Each structure stands twice: as C-alpha cells, then as structure tokens.
Amino acid sequence: MESSKPMETPLASNWMKENVTSGGVVEAIIYKQLVGSLMYLVNTRPYMFYAVKKLRQDMVKSIKLYWKETKHVLRYIRGTTLHGYHP
C-alpha cells in the first residue's frame, strides 16, 4: 500500500451501487482485523466514523467489494498522513 495512489475521500461515493454478488470472498480474519484497526483509529480521527461504520456493518460478509473499499480507506489515510491532517 506504500506505493498506492492517495485518495481524497474516505469512501467512494458510489461503492454500494456495485453488485455485491459479483465478487468472491476474501479472508474473513484479515478483513475483520483491518476493520478493527480502523475502528481504533476513529478515536483519533472522528471524521472517519461514517466510513468505518459502513465497513463495520458488513463485517460478516467479507467479500471483495468490501475489501476494495477498505483499501480505499487505507489510501485515504495515506493521503492525509503525507499531506498533513485535514478532515
């Protein structure tokens, strides 16, 4: 993720419109650990609460669409750490 392109928003605006049945399943434990880490991060970045809440609601279904959006959040975090804090 170090060489990934930083994002300007925590979540893509149209991510829930994608077909959730078209993707495969990802490793549930890794997905849950990553979302858990993001939940901890919300304590210091409360403006990310909505994005993390949406990902947390779907922790039971660890499909590629949710994994893709979780990586989007990580790229957003990368962009905020590179360019300074800006909610």
Secondary structure, DSSP 8 states (H G I E B T S, - for coil): -TTS---SSSS-TTGGGS-TTSS-B--HHHHHHHHHHHHHHTTT-GGGHHHHHHHHHTTT--BHHHHHHHHHHHHHHHHHHHS----
